[in-house]
Amino acid sequence: MKIEAFAELLKNGTLCSVAVYGITEAIKPVIKRFVSDWAKSLIRIFALCCGTAFGFYLTQTPEGAMSGFCGASLSAVVVARVKDKIKAGSKP
C-alpha cells in the first residue's frame, strides 16, 4: 500500500471518528430518556453504521467503509476510557 493511500484512510478514519462522536453525543440525551439498558447497545451499533456509511461516502471504496467503521469503533473506545479515567480521578 502506498503511503498516500494509507494517509487517506487514516484521515477518513479520523474524520469518521469525530463525526460519529458528535452524532452519538447529540442523540444520547434524547434516547436515554426513552429506552431501557439493553437498547443502549443500539446506539453503539447505530454509531458504527454511521461511521461505515460516512467512510464509504468519502471514498466510494470498501476500504473507506472499513476505515469509517474502525474510526467509529475507536471513537467509542476512546470515549469510554476517558470517562473511566475521569470517574477514577474524581474518587477520593
C-alpha positions as CSV (number, residue, x, y, z in Angstrom):
1,M,0.0,0.0,0.0
2,K,1.3,3.4,-0.9
3,I,1.8,6.0,1.8
4,E,-0.7,8.3,0.1
5,A,-3.4,5.7,0.3
6,F,-2.6,5.0,4.0
7,A,-2.7,8.7,4.8
8,E,-6.1,9.0,3.1
9,L,-7.5,6.0,5.1
10,L,-6.1,7.5,8.3
11,K,-7.7,10.9,7.5
12,N,-11.0,9.3,6.7
13,G,-10.9,7.2,9.9
14,T,-10.2,10.3,12.0
15,L,-13.0,12.3,10.3
16,C,-15.4,9.4,10.8
17,S,-14.4,9.1,14.5
18,V,-15.1,12.8,15.2
19,A,-18.3,12.8,13.2
20,V,-19.7,9.7,14.9
21,Y,-18.7,11.1,18.3
22,G,-20.7,14.2,17.6
23,I,-23.7,12.3,16.3
24,T,-23.8,9.9,19.2
25,E,-23.4,12.7,21.8
26,A,-26.2,14.6,20.1
27,I,-28.8,11.8,20.2
28,K,-27.8,10.2,23.5
29,P,-29.7,12.5,25.8
30,V,-32.9,12.0,23.9
31,I,-32.6,8.3,23.6
32,K,-31.6,7.7,27.3
33,R,-35.0,9.0,28.4
34,F,-37.0,6.5,26.3
35,V,-35.0,3.3,26.1
36,S,-34.0,0.6,28.5
37,D,-30.5,-0.5,29.3
38,W,-30.3,-3.3,26.7
39,A,-31.4,-0.9,23.9
40,K,-28.4,1.4,24.6
41,S,-26.3,-1.1,22.7
42,L,-28.4,0.0,19.7
43,I,-26.8,3.4,20.0
44,R,-23.4,1.9,19.6
45,I,-24.5,-0.2,16.6
46,F,-26.0,3.0,15.1
47,A,-22.7,4.8,15.6
48,L,-20.8,2.0,13.8
49,C,-23.3,2.1,10.9
50,C,-22.9,5.9,10.6
51,G,-19.1,5.6,10.6
52,T,-19.2,3.0,7.9
53,A,-21.6,4.9,5.8
54,F,-19.6,8.1,6.2
55,G,-16.3,6.4,5.4
56,F,-17.8,4.9,2.2
57,Y,-19.3,8.3,1.3
58,L,-15.9,9.9,1.5
59,T,-14.1,7.5,-0.8
60,Q,-16.7,5.3,-2.5
61,T,-14.5,2.2,-1.8
62,P,-14.8,-0.8,0.6
63,E,-11.5,0.4,2.2
64,G,-13.1,3.7,3.0
65,A,-16.1,2.0,4.6
66,M,-13.8,-0.1,6.7
67,S,-11.8,3.0,7.7
68,G,-15.1,4.6,8.8
69,F,-16.1,1.5,10.8
70,C,-12.7,1.5,12.5
71,G,-12.9,5.2,13.2
72,A,-16.3,4.8,14.8
73,S,-15.3,1.9,17.0
74,L,-12.1,3.8,18.0
75,S,-14.3,6.7,19.0
76,A,-16.4,4.6,21.3
77,V,-13.3,3.0,22.9
78,V,-11.6,6.3,23.5
79,V,-14.7,8.0,25.0
80,A,-15.2,5.0,27.3
81,R,-11.6,5.1,28.5
82,V,-11.7,8.9,29.1
83,K,-14.9,8.6,31.1
84,D,-13.3,5.8,33.2
85,K,-10.2,8.0,33.9
86,I,-12.4,10.9,34.9
87,K,-14.5,8.8,37.2
88,A,-11.4,7.3,38.8
89,G,-9.8,10.7,39.2
90,S,-12.8,12.1,41.0
91,K,-12.9,9.4,43.7
92,P,-11.1,10.4,46.9
